C-alpha cells in the first residue's frame, strides 16, 4: 500500500479545477453537483483500473509446526477463583436504598 502521492495530488487538483471552472461558468447548483459526481465517478474508475493492473498478493504457503512428542504437563492443583463472577446489572438483587453497599 502506497502513501498519498503524486497521483492523489493530480486527482485532487482535477476535482478542484473542475469545481472552480463550474463555478466560473455560472452553472446551476444541480449542474455543479452533477458535474462533480461524474468527475468523482471518473476518478473512481481510474483508480479501479490502476488497482487492477497492480501486483497481487503472492500465494501464502501454510507451514505446519512440528510438536515434540512430550506429554502435556500434569495438573497438580486446582484453585477456585478469588472473587465470584460478576452478575449482570439486570440480574442483581434489588436492595432498598440505605441497606448494604
Beta strands, then each sheet from edge to edge (+ up, - down):
end
